[in-house]
Amino acid sequence: MLFSEVIGQTTTKQHLAEMVEQNRLSHALLFLAKEGAGGLPLALAFAQYIVSLPPDAPVVEDLFGGMTALAPASGFIHPDQIAGQPGFQRAAQLIHPDLHFTYPVIPRKPGDKPVSADYIEEWRTFIQTYPYGNVYDWLQNIGAENKQGNITAEECNQIIRQLSLKSFESKYKVLLLWMPEYLGKEGNKLLKLIEEPPANTLFILVAENEEQILPTILSRCQLVKIPALEDEDIEQALIERAKATPEAAKQITAICEGNYREALQLMQHADEDWHSLLREWLNAILKNGPAAQVKFVEEISRLGREKQKQFLRYFNHLLEQSIRIRVLGEEGVKQGETEKDFAKRLNKIASVSQQEAIIGELDRASYYIERNANAKMLFQALTIKLYHIIQNKTLILN
C-alpha cells in the first residue's frame, strides 16, 4: 500500500516522510486514530515503505539511542516512490520476511494458546479487503462471535524471538502491532525490547484509545496523532472507491463524522428508509401508545445489529443537526430540506438538555448492541426512557 492509496491525512503523511528524511524516526511509534480515520492503513503503508527501502541506502547514527536512520541525502526515497523497489511487492502482499504483525486473536479450540501467526492468512485477506475495518470486524471475520480477543503472553514471547533475529532482506525489521489495548499485563514482557531494541528495529503500534494502553508501553513510544478524515476526502473516496453517487456521498459524509468505516456501513444501507422508521418510532412514543410501540420494537428487532446501529446513528445525527440549527441557524447546517425540516421538528419536541439526554441514551444503546444485547428488551427499554425524557413536549411528526 502506498501513501497515495490511503484516504486523506496529507499532513500526517508529510510528517512521517519528513521523520525519515530528516533522521527523526523513533524506534517506537504509536499511531493514535479513532475508528475509521485510517490509522491501520496509514501504519501499514509506512511499515511497507520502511522494509522496502534499499539495504544500501546511506545512513547516519541516531545520537540519542534510536534506530539507525536514513541520511538526508539525494538517496532519500519518498513513500510514494517506493513501489519500484525490489522488496515492495512482497511487502504489499504482506509476505515480506522482515515485516511482522501482531493483532488480537482467539483460541481455535479450548486450551489453545494462540499467536497472531495462527491467523496470518485471514489477516492478509482482511487487511487487503477491509483496511478501514475495526477490531469487531476482524474478530467476527475469524469467527470470534462472543469470544473476547486477546494479545497473549505467547505472542509477546514470539515477538521477542522474531525481533532478536537479524533481518533477512531489508535494512530494517518492522513490527506492526494493531490494537495494543488488547495487551494485558503480559505486555510488560515487551518493555525492555521496546526501550532497547536491536539495531534497525521499528515498532509501529496502532491504537484507538490511549487510555486503555499500558502506561509503561505508552511512555516508551513517540505519539503520532491521526485526526478524523476531512469531509471532502470521505466524499471523494465514496465516489471513486465505493462508486457512490455524488448525492449519496454527500449525505453519507454528513452523517459519518470523519469515520470512513461508518461511511461504508451507511453505504451498504443507503436504501433503508431510516426517516420513515424514525417518524414511526417517535409517533409511537408520543402519540400512538403501547400497541404501536410493540409493533416498532418487533420491526426493529428483526433488523441485524449493523442496521440497528445505523438507525440509532441516523437519529443521533438528526439530533446533532437540531442543536446546530439552534446555535447556527438553518444556514449553518448542510442538509437536505427533508432532514432539515425533521431536525427543526425535533427542536419543538425537546430542549437542548433533553436532546443531549437522548443522544446519551442512543450512544449507550449502540454500545450494548455491539455486545449482543437482546434487541427486543433493549429497544423496549429505550422507548420507555425516551418517553420519560420528552413526555412533556409532544408533536406528531408527519
C-alpha positions as a printed Julia matrix, in Angstrom:
398×3 Matrix{Float64}:
   0.0     0.0    0.0
   1.32    3.42  -0.93
   0.64    6.65   0.91
  -1.36    7.76  -2.12
  -3.74    4.84  -1.56
  -4.52    5.96   1.99
  -7.51    8.31   2.13
  -6.64   11.89   3.09
  -4.3    12.55   6.04
  -1.98   14.72   3.92
  -0.38   16.46   6.91
   0.37   13.21   8.75
   1.81   11.62   5.62
   4.13   14.59   5.15
   5.16   14.43   8.81
   6.07   10.74   8.52
   8.06   11.26   5.33
   9.97   14.13   6.94
  10.75   11.99  10.0
  12.63    9.58   7.73
  14.2    12.23   5.52
  15.45   14.26   8.49
  16.59   11.31  10.63
  13.96   11.87  13.33
  12.43    8.41  13.22
  11.98    6.92  16.68
  12.32    3.18  17.18
   8.75    3.01  18.58
   5.79    4.91  17.12
   2.22    4.9   18.4
  -0.34    5.79  15.74
  -3.4     7.03  17.63
  -6.52    7.27  15.47
 -10.23    6.96  16.09
 -12.15    4.27  14.25
 -12.38    4.91  10.52
  -9.7     7.62  10.44
  -7.19    5.35   8.7
  -4.7     4.54  11.45
  -4.2     0.96  10.29
  -3.85    1.61   6.53
  -1.5     4.52   7.18
   0.64    2.43   9.54
   0.62   -0.4    7.02
   1.74    1.9    4.21
   4.51    3.29   6.4
   5.66   -0.17   7.53
   5.75   -1.41   3.93
   7.71    1.68   2.96
  10.33    1.16   5.67
  11.01   -2.52   4.88
  11.17   -1.74   1.16
  13.96    0.81   1.49
  17.13   -0.42  -0.25
  19.63   -2.08   2.13
  22.47    0.04   0.79
  20.73    3.37   1.48
  23.03    5.91   3.2
  22.6     6.02   6.96
  23.65    8.04   9.98
  23.69    7.01  13.63
  21.0     8.36  15.91
  22.88   10.06  18.75
  20.05    9.55  21.21
  19.78    5.78  21.19
  17.2     5.4   18.47
  17.41    3.3   15.35
  19.97    3.95  12.64
  18.29    6.26  10.16
  18.46    7.29   6.53
  20.79   10.17   5.75
  19.09   13.25   4.27
  20.96   12.89   1.03
  19.88   12.6   -2.55
  19.33    8.9   -1.81
  16.09    9.68   0.06
  13.12    7.87  -1.46
   9.69    9.37  -0.87
   6.97    6.93   0.31
   5.01    7.44  -2.92
   8.1     6.43  -4.93
   8.83    3.18  -3.09
   6.82    0.91  -5.41
   9.8     0.5   -7.74
  11.99   -1.05  -5.05
  12.52   -4.83  -5.24
  11.08   -5.62  -1.82
   7.9    -3.61  -2.15
   5.82   -6.26  -3.91
   6.45   -8.76  -1.12
   5.66   -6.07   1.44
   2.46   -5.15  -0.41
   1.39   -8.81  -0.36
   2.17   -8.97   3.38
   4.73  -11.74   2.87
   7.94   -9.76   3.39
  10.13  -11.71   5.88
  11.09   -8.55   7.79
   7.54   -7.27   8.21
   5.79   -8.78  11.24
   2.23   -8.38  12.51
   0.56   -8.71  15.89
  -3.19   -8.4   16.44
  -5.89   -9.72  18.79
  -6.78  -13.4   18.28
  -8.91  -16.09  19.9
  -8.24  -19.78  20.68
  -9.37  -22.06  17.87
 -10.32  -24.64  20.47
 -10.41  -24.74  24.29
  -6.97  -24.84  25.84
  -5.17  -23.31  22.86
  -2.6   -20.56  23.42
  -2.94  -18.71  20.12
  -0.45  -16.39  18.46
  -1.09  -13.98  15.61
   0.69  -16.2   13.08
  -2.1   -18.78  13.53
  -4.38  -16.36  11.67
  -1.97  -14.89   9.14
  -3.95  -15.99   6.07
  -7.15  -14.49   7.47
  -5.21  -11.34   8.38
  -3.83  -10.9    4.88
  -7.28  -11.24   3.38
  -8.87   -8.91   5.93
  -6.32   -6.13   5.75
  -6.23   -6.14   1.95
 -10.0    -6.11   1.53
 -11.16   -4.1    4.55
  -8.26   -1.96   5.84
 -10.65    0.54   7.48
 -12.38   -2.17   9.5
 -12.3    -2.17  13.29
 -11.4    -4.87  15.76
 -15.03   -6.04  15.92
 -14.96   -6.64  12.15
 -11.7    -8.55  12.49
 -12.87  -10.77  15.34
 -16.11  -11.59  13.53
 -14.05  -12.37  10.43
 -12.18  -15.1   12.35
 -15.35  -16.48  13.92
 -14.99  -15.0   17.39
 -18.75  -14.43  17.81
 -18.99  -13.6   21.53
 -15.39  -14.51  22.4
 -13.01  -11.81  23.61
  -9.92  -11.22  21.5
  -6.53  -11.01  23.18
  -2.83  -10.47  22.5
  -1.36  -13.33  24.52
   1.79  -13.83  26.55
   2.79  -16.44  23.96
   2.52  -13.74  21.29
   4.8   -11.47  23.32
   7.36  -14.27  23.53
   7.06  -14.76  19.78
   7.72  -11.04  19.2
  10.86  -11.2   21.32
  12.12  -14.22  19.35
  11.34  -12.69  15.94
  12.93   -9.34  16.58
  16.06  -10.8   18.15
  16.99  -12.27  14.74
  18.8   -10.35  12.03
  16.75   -9.0    9.17
  16.56  -11.23   6.09
  16.32   -8.78   3.19
  15.68   -5.28   4.44
  17.87   -2.96   6.44
  15.01   -2.82   8.96
  12.79   -5.21  10.89
   9.32   -3.79  11.45
   6.61   -4.97  13.82
   3.13   -3.55  13.26
   1.12   -4.16  16.44
  -2.57   -3.43  15.96
  -4.73   -2.64  18.99
  -2.26   -2.6   21.9
  -5.37   -2.01  24.04
  -5.69   -5.83  23.96
  -2.33   -6.27  25.7
  -2.84   -7.05  29.36
  -0.08   -7.23  31.95
   1.71   -9.68  29.66
   2.62   -6.63  27.59
   5.24   -5.81  30.22
   7.31   -8.6   28.67
   7.96   -6.23  25.76
   9.15   -3.23  27.76
  12.88   -3.91  27.57
  12.64   -4.77  23.86
  10.76   -1.57  23.08
  13.08    0.57  25.19
  16.32   -1.0   23.92
  15.52   -2.71  20.62
  18.06   -4.42  18.37
  19.59   -2.15  15.73
  17.31   -1.09  12.86
  14.14   -2.34  14.54
  10.94   -0.34  14.31
   7.8    -0.82  16.39
   4.58    0.66  14.97
   1.64    0.41  17.36
  -1.83    1.34  16.09
  -4.44    2.21  18.72
  -7.86    3.84  19.07
  -7.97    4.52  22.82
  -4.9     5.94  24.52
  -6.35    5.37  28.0
  -6.57    1.6   27.52
  -2.88    1.15  26.68
  -0.45    0.04  29.38
   1.2     3.26  30.65
   4.58    1.54  30.65
   4.28    0.92  26.91
   2.72    4.29  26.16
   5.61    6.14  27.79
   8.13    4.39  25.54
   6.51    5.39  22.23
   6.54    8.53  20.13
   2.93    9.56  19.65
   1.59   10.21  16.14
  -1.96   11.58  16.42
  -4.09   10.96  13.36
  -7.18   13.2   13.08
 -10.61   12.26  11.77
 -10.87   12.35   8.0
 -11.95   15.55   6.28
 -15.44   15.52   4.75
 -14.04   16.28   1.3
 -11.73   13.25   1.46
 -14.51   10.88   2.52
 -16.87   12.22  -0.11
 -14.26   11.79  -2.84
 -13.38    8.27  -1.63
 -17.03    7.2   -1.62
 -17.45    8.38  -5.2
 -14.18    6.99  -6.56
 -13.77    3.8   -4.5
 -17.26    2.82  -3.39
 -18.93    4.08  -6.58
 -21.47    6.17  -4.69
 -23.44    8.83  -6.49
 -22.41   12.4   -5.62
 -25.73   12.93  -3.83
 -25.41    9.77  -1.73
 -21.75   10.52  -0.97
 -22.62   13.99   0.31
 -25.44   12.7    2.51
 -23.36    9.84   3.96
 -20.38   12.12   4.59
 -22.56   14.49   6.6
 -23.55   11.64   8.93
 -20.36    9.59   9.34
 -18.36   12.28  11.2
 -14.96   11.58   9.68
 -15.29    7.79  10.03
 -14.76    6.03   6.7
 -15.75    2.64   8.13
 -19.05    4.17   9.19
 -19.42    5.71   5.74
 -19.06    2.29   4.12
 -21.61    0.83   6.53
 -24.04    3.64   5.69
 -23.37    3.0    2.01
 -24.48   -0.62   2.41
 -27.76    0.52   3.95
 -28.29    3.58   1.79
 -31.59    2.2    0.56
 -33.01    1.95   4.08
 -35.74    4.45   4.89
 -34.47    5.49   8.32
 -36.53    8.68   8.1
 -39.86    6.83   7.97
 -38.79    4.34  10.62
 -37.76    7.12  12.98
 -41.01    9.01  12.38
 -42.93    5.8   13.17
 -40.98    5.31  16.4
 -41.43    8.85  17.69
 -45.12    8.87  16.89
 -45.45    5.54  18.71
 -43.7     7.07  21.74
 -45.56   10.39  21.75
 -48.96    9.66  20.27
 -49.96    6.13  19.33
 -49.27    4.3   22.57
 -48.15    0.81  23.65
 -49.53   -1.17  20.69
 -47.61    0.98  18.21
 -44.52    0.79  20.4
 -44.63   -3.02  20.45
 -45.06   -3.03  16.66
 -42.0    -0.84  16.25
 -39.91   -2.96  18.65
 -40.84   -6.09  16.68
 -39.88   -4.38  13.44
 -36.53   -3.02  14.6
 -35.56   -6.27  16.35
 -35.83   -8.14  13.04
 -33.05   -6.0   11.6
 -29.45   -7.06  12.11
 -27.15   -5.41  14.61
 -25.43   -3.27  11.98
 -28.75   -1.88  10.75
 -29.89   -1.22  14.29
 -26.71    0.74  14.97
 -27.09    2.67  11.71
 -30.65    3.59  12.65
 -29.54    4.91  16.04
 -26.66    6.74  14.37
 -29.13    8.39  11.97
 -31.29    9.55  14.89
 -28.2    10.85  16.67
 -27.19   12.74  13.54
 -30.58   14.47  13.3
 -30.44   15.43  16.98
 -26.99   16.94  16.46
 -28.32   18.86  13.47
 -31.21   20.12  15.6
 -28.78   21.53  18.14
 -26.72   23.15  15.38
 -29.83   24.8   13.98
 -30.49   26.33  17.4
 -26.93   27.68  17.6
 -26.03   28.49  13.99
 -29.39   28.84  12.31
 -30.51   26.91   9.25
 -27.71   28.35   7.12
 -25.11   26.62   9.28
 -26.48   23.13   8.57
 -25.7    21.36   5.29
 -28.66   19.02   4.93
 -31.46   18.3    2.52
 -34.77   20.0    3.13
 -36.46   16.83   4.4
 -33.83   16.2    7.07
 -33.6    19.89   7.94
 -37.36   20.05   8.44
 -37.25   16.93  10.62
 -34.42   18.43  12.69
 -36.48   21.6   13.21
 -39.41   19.49  14.42
 -37.13   17.75  16.89
 -36.38   21.18  18.35
 -40.1    21.55  19.07
 -40.19   18.18  20.81
 -37.23   18.63  23.13
 -34.94   21.25  24.62
 -31.17   21.09  24.2
 -30.76   19.33  27.54
 -33.42   16.79  26.58
 -31.76   16.23  23.19
 -28.41   15.7   24.89
 -30.04   13.17  27.23
 -31.49   11.32  24.25
 -28.1    11.29  22.5
 -26.59    9.74  25.62
 -29.24    7.01  25.66
 -28.74    6.28  21.95
 -24.97    6.0   22.46
 -25.46    3.56  25.32
 -27.89    1.52  23.24
 -25.34    1.28  20.4
 -22.73    0.13  22.91
 -25.0    -2.68  24.14
 -25.99   -3.7   20.61
 -22.28   -4.1   19.83
 -22.14   -6.52  22.75
 -25.07   -8.68  21.66
 -27.81   -7.24  23.86
 -31.28   -8.66  23.3
 -32.77   -6.28  20.7
 -36.38   -6.51  21.89
 -35.52   -5.79  25.5
 -33.1    -3.03  24.56
 -35.48   -1.12  22.27
 -38.43   -1.59  24.6
 -36.39   -0.09  27.44
 -35.1     2.66  25.17
 -38.64    3.51  24.1
 -39.69    3.93  27.72
 -36.64    6.07  28.51
 -37.28    8.38  25.56
 -40.92    8.74  26.58
 -39.9     9.89  30.06
 -37.3    12.3   28.67
 -39.72   14.08  26.33
 -43.14   13.32  27.82
 -43.95   16.98  28.47
 -43.37   18.09  24.88
 -45.2    16.28  22.11
 -45.65   16.81  18.41
 -46.91   14.48  15.69
 -44.15   14.1   13.08
 -45.59   13.94   9.58
